[in-house]
């Protein structure tokens, strides 16, 4: 039984602090503090302006009377209390409060006073940041909302690519706090907005954070955390429901020698995130003829079974030296996954060196049992000359725990041999590591990393994780803009393959981290497209599970050589031009950010908008996008009408005969946005008062609008229209093309009557919303106007209202 001993507001109710409902008799003994932690996440750090929780006995009034007599002092300054709770079983109180914003960093002294009786001081450090994600109730789910304000939980999960709101605290005292880094399911998520006093609830030091769910995530509870200033929040979870296919790699780089008959190849898993899905696979080349093949041509992916694989193979038998590009398409109905392929062909007299794959192996089993079978390493010779090799081994412990054969050999031109590796049968329970070094006659060297985990048998509670890179070799050389395949094997010390949790890789050259997709057998895969050239790059693999909370890291070193004139689309770099919001709708004007996207800067005056500017094209699956502008770092284009919405697509930029690695994005029915004067997506909007004479006057300071005025709001992302339209062509002037999705609007939080929402006649990629200023709007030079459509809400734009 519990009894509330202090006031409760909406924040307390939402985050599920335990509330008291029965009297516990403690008398009037002095308060005793037993601990301090962050308010949302019970983390061992607190910060000025952030929420914190102090726990102990006798901290409040069990009967609920004289609650106002409770005070929390931080370094002698009274703190703003958010709520007090008591656990009747243990008699422990918890007071949630805000660290005063002026509190200096360093040692902190906490005192609780009740009815004038003070506790002994409790020491706890004050750090600059204490990032926290609010939780929903007593579960580990984050406190989340869909964009339309409805609750996001297990009964109403998020979709990949959806815009979601979370509640955060502990971001420091800056007037405009740094935007925290958000990881969801091991993937970096795009944070679109950080608002003080979000409408979810209002309490000082609490922010609303709007972000986009990474489009590549599958069904399940994805772990999420925020970090800022080297501090990381506790992990919460985001429920996701996904449909369709995904692939373990979005791109492949293969290396061959001109004229060689050898086939170079790579296997990729095709994964269903929902139900059994039938698919077919086709290969297409951009130049060089028919050098690319994919097998099998058809297959079925079942989320309950190990995902099937396709084999991508390339031959340089009919090719000269140079770089060649192609794509492999995995299609199921209207859904499609694209895989870019880069083939680097060396001159006949040169060697790219032997190919050794996988670059690591992981073994699981029970102690003292003979292995049922070994695992195979494929060593390929793409050159026109025979290669011989010898091997060296290293192993943990005093004895070699594995055997392999052959230990030396020769590989004919264009041929391959296999090396079989087996753990010994006499191994006790434990973990074992080692490596095989292959030394080739051409002077090159390759290293194979090995890991074996033998569980103790019987009942076992995991206490450790182990990881090994199985694709990405030691001393890797991964050219900028070309896809580099990464695969890792993760297991715990009970010899269980890890299939849930979060696995990601970060890079020391400043490239953004990437999340890895689980293949349900302990392997996790992803594609890294280096975008920052560096002679020294460290790749750090981090694996984490959450019940129990275990982590493991592994590092590899290599390089990322420069690779000019190959386009790169940055991760999260496809956004609406009006508001820099991801997950566009049909008809949206988008900006694509990256590097080496075009030969030069050029804005095309052509109408209809062309599919190519200079040598640059943009493809969304099979569809070529109309272009308005291209440059090395940015492309402006239009999303076609008629696309299946609530679906994911792959976007590729083609520059001449080279292509980028696909960037996955979601297309939603609507993603409303208001164009703003400074083109930042925020601040004063392109919002105009329409006069009876036909003039349009910007609704800004000096020309404020009032109730009853008719406004024209220039906008984007409102989706399909009726009658229909073709992206890149001017909107009709003979008939109004209204939005299919109903559009609503608020000004200063007050509902406004929308008289028209649709395309602006004569323009391409431009919508307008005509509405009437409602009565009751609080006068302000920065009143916020928000558009809503199909469950999505625009970033607020401002206007002046008197």
Beta strands, then each sheet from edge to edge (+ up, - down):
strand 1: 32-38
strand 2: 46-47
strand 3: 51-57
strand 4: 70-74
strand 5: 77-78
strand 6: 80-87
strand 7: 92-98
strand 8: 106-114
strand 9: 117-118
strand 10: 122-127
strand 11: 132-133
strand 12: 144-146
strand 13: 163-169
strand 14: 181-184
strand 15: 187-188
strand 16: 190-196
strand 17: 206-212
strand 18: 220-228
strand 19: 231-232
strand 20: 236-240
strand 21: 245-247
strand 22: 251-257
strand 23: 263-272
strand 24: 277-285
strand 25: 292-295
strand 26: 298-301
strand 27: 308-315
strand 28: 322-332
strand 29: 335-346
strand 30: 355-357
strand 31: 360-366
strand 32: 375-380
strand 33: 387-395
strand 34: 402-405
strand 35: 408-411
strand 36: 416-423
strand 37: 430-440
strand 38: 445-455
strand 39: 465-471
strand 40: 476-477
strand 41: 483-492
strand 42: 502-507
strand 43: 514-515
strand 44: 517-518
strand 45: 523-529
strand 46: 534-546
strand 47: 549-560
strand 48: 568-576
strand 49: 589-595
strand 50: 602-603
strand 51: 616-620
strand 52: 623-624
strand 53: 626-630
strand 54: 634-638
strand 55: 647-655
strand 56: 658-659
strand 57: 663-667
strand 58: 673-674
strand 59: 687-690
strand 60: 696-698
strand 61: 710-716
strand 62: 721-722
strand 63: 738-739
strand 64: 743-747
strand 65: 750-759
strand 66: 767-772
strand 67: 780-789
strand 68: 792-793
strand 69: 797-801
sheet 1: 1+ 3- 7+ 6-
sheet 2: 2+ 10+ 8- 4+ 5-
sheet 3: 2+ 10+ 8- 9+
sheet 4: 11+ 13- 12+
sheet 5: 11+ 13- 17+ 16-
sheet 6: 15+ 14- 18+ 19-
sheet 7: 15+ 14- 18+ 20-
sheet 8: 21+ 23- 27+ 25-
sheet 9: 22+ 29+ 28- 24+ 26-
sheet 10: 30+ 32- 36+ 34-
sheet 11: 31+ 38+ 37- 33+ 35-
sheet 12: 39+ 41- 45+ 44-
sheet 13: 40+ 47+ 46- 42+ 43-
sheet 14: 48+ 49- 54+ 53- 50+
sheet 15: 52+ 51- 55+ 56-
sheet 16: 52+ 51- 55+ 57-
sheet 17: 58+ 61- 59+ 60-
sheet 18: 58+ 61- 66+ 65- 64+ 67- 68+
sheet 19: 58+ 61- 66+ 65- 64+ 67- 69+
sheet 20: 62+ 63-
end
